[in-house]
Amino acid sequence: MPKGVRKSDLPQKTCATCGKPFTWRKKWEKVWDEVRYCSDRCRAGRKAISERKS
């Protein structure tokens, strides 16, 4: 019997900046409910977009 979970069985969310789906990662285990962005680049880009609108 293989150990682990298939990637297709992990929970997914949609990135708030780019709109692409991303899957759960072990490092996000304790804060999964708070994760909104798929990467640091999208997180930084979100701030830049909101500053340009002001």
C-alpha positions as CSV (number, residue, x, y, z in Angstrom):
1,M,0.0,0.0,0.0
2,P,1.6,3.3,-1.0
3,K,2.0,6.0,1.7
4,G,0.9,9.6,1.3
5,V,-1.8,11.5,-0.5
6,R,-2.1,12.1,-4.2
7,K,-1.7,15.8,-5.2
8,S,-5.1,15.7,-6.9
9,D,-6.7,14.8,-3.5
10,L,-5.3,17.9,-1.7
11,P,-7.4,20.9,-1.1
12,Q,-7.2,23.8,-3.6
13,K,-7.8,27.6,-3.5
14,T,-7.7,30.3,-6.1
15,C,-5.1,33.0,-5.9
16,A,-6.5,36.5,-5.1
17,T,-4.1,38.2,-7.5
18,C,-3.6,36.0,-10.5
19,G,-6.7,33.8,-10.3
20,K,-4.8,30.5,-10.8
21,P,-5.6,27.5,-8.6
22,F,-3.0,26.4,-6.1
23,T,-2.9,23.4,-3.8
24,W,-2.2,22.9,-0.1
25,R,1.4,22.7,1.0
26,K,2.8,21.2,4.2
27,K,4.3,24.5,5.3
28,W,0.8,26.0,5.2
29,E,-0.7,23.3,7.4
30,K,-1.4,25.5,10.4
31,V,-2.4,28.6,8.5
32,W,-4.3,27.2,5.5
33,D,-7.4,29.3,6.3
34,E,-5.4,32.5,6.1
35,V,-3.5,31.7,2.8
36,R,-4.8,33.9,-0.1
37,Y,-1.9,34.0,-2.6
38,C,-0.1,31.3,-4.5
39,S,3.4,32.9,-4.2
40,D,5.4,35.7,-2.7
41,R,5.3,37.4,-6.1
42,C,1.5,37.5,-6.1
43,R,1.4,38.7,-2.5
44,A,3.8,41.5,-3.4
45,G,2.0,42.3,-6.6
46,R,-1.3,42.7,-4.8
47,K,0.2,45.5,-2.7
48,A,1.5,47.2,-5.9
49,I,-1.8,47.0,-7.6
50,S,-3.7,48.6,-4.7
51,E,-1.1,51.4,-4.4
52,R,-1.5,52.3,-8.1
53,K,-5.3,52.6,-7.7
54,S,-5.0,55.2,-4.9
